[in-house]
Amino acid sequence: MLQNKIKLNGFIIALLIAIPIAYLFPKGSDILQLNKITDVGIGLIFFFYGLKLSMGTFRSGVRNYKLHLLIHLSTFILFPLLVLPFKNLMVGENMHLLWVGMFFLAVLPSTVSSSVVMVSIAKGNIPAAIFNASLSGLLGVVLTPLWLGLVVDDAQGVSVLTVITKLLLQIVFPLSLGIMLHPKIGHFAVKKSNLIAYFDKTVIVLIVYSSFCLSFNANLFSGMQLDVLLFLYLAILVLFLVVMFVVNIISKNLGFSTEDRITALFCGSKKSLVHGSVMAKIMFGHSINASIYILPVMIYHISQLLIIAFIAERFGKREPILHT
């Protein structure tokens, strides 16, 4: 448990350091050709993701349909519906950009590794967590771009054909190839999971750095006040707590066991920074606003880890025979 916390904290520190480095060296992205490097990195992330996916996990996990439905309805329906009504209330360019970032956060899939780790710490239903976190990532490849295309007015100059092509080349094709190769070399990906996790996080840090380089070059943050960023943080915190509250109430009303309720809470309230960074790069191209769209995802990612780690430890201290 301590090892996992250290890794997560190291990743958070790297993300936070990437922002001031981008401010000090905004030309670094162009000099290092990070666009090309991260394009290749994205493909490899999803190849390894597919390589680790076991179809046996899906076959064994389909029975608990109420739990699965609650998690995915929370991830892809509840979240967006909570953010959508505020679209016309966000007046001003900066506030509108932050709303787009919030909606982008709301339509992302759940994270995989940390969801499973936290469910394990809390003594929840681990097989269900693995099944739903993996399925969420697959559904997000389709549902996240679909939601964005339906609701976000401006695709920042990126044509639909370009987005579809990038989705196919950088996500769908490598993911499908990984899934097909799983029976033959999937054991290698599982064995090297820690190394692959470091690779994934390195690519995400580079994407974040590159996005902030573009924004700092364009002086995008010069007109953004501290109170606006504070408002963003409070909005993200409220969104997280509301979703946790709703999922908890529904879980109790459906008569879930404590283990299933933990899995619903953790998998249904988390959002993936990996998918967020990748989707932002694909959906918004080389837009100077990309870093603003990633910012809510970064804040949410850090907040969810800290809060859920605390909740997981509290759940983990209960007696194993306790059910609700």
Steps between C-alpha positions, in 0.01 A plus 500: 500500500777741589675417172191593299467830684861592427453430130183705483658789688802493269270527199313793653827679575617445140173646366530807723866553406415478127298823520774739628751334265262576211481860624879533515569309177191537280698426183615163635206316345594611148872445550448145629234418237266386776196493272648212302634326810168514685308385189706180503470480880120513484491207260727298727291584810191347340693208350624404846152563643352252250785257560409479870125453441379147559173395336463252785461796737208629295331161472520441875391852589176542305270345761483791745314721252346741755844598629636538145206714389529730799873556447474578128182708530678703766816537287341585166151635584486642854825695474415675168142575608628672816732728300287561188243742658777751582604548136301821444575634848877524446534855369828625354769331293703362790194363680375336180839334445493368856147367445622312191778359718247397764275333241802329347582365847139387547493283184829319563510130598604371839864438577623140514805445721420733789135387510609139546767596754255704709229230485763250617601721794133547594432122477245544225401279206834489314391283201209739437736797526736351241207418268334842523816709489615313188158523335478871583824564311363319194165682511680833539667461160152537347292692756745780588540628139126448443403717800752768401378504140138540612549770763823696449439764234856562389737215415786750486546471124543123496285334232281201581694293245829588671363401841362168371828423323701574815264292715538206265878525459597595855237319709277248321766328287769459771235403758355234268848370416582472871178309571569258212856438622397455865476117483856479364697772679255641752694337781796722410290817545365375833851412619630844400195692632711729721731592212202562269339719769815716516496529120131604499560765763806636317295546183225678698751738662643581154147567364425730794833682455442539124145633551612759754786605269244594234291695750794689651628588152160656430478672844171320556516510880583872521133596535404223741460612860573292810135513609399336170736209568369475857146487363610220264642298789183542710282400202710186446481410870121547507462288185702218655310507831156515332580196283632308804183586695262397218684173427507414872124560541414296188732218611326478837152509342598218263610292798864470398740325731770717658754359253284590198418842643872576537561398138208713379623800700860481386455396136193717443656822631852486353624652175802399293781751451654266242188512280457870576847595380478275195149612400589867546792461262287319242175699531648848534805460279762767551260749658651752742201422727597134544668560836183662639302194396754273672519716817167383654598138431834551679333666800233228515762226471701633794187563711345159435821321598532688829132473599442141389826384661364632833159335445664173388705477820188562711310223315804271523493510881151347519433136588485280186162353599327840514226546239233763444 
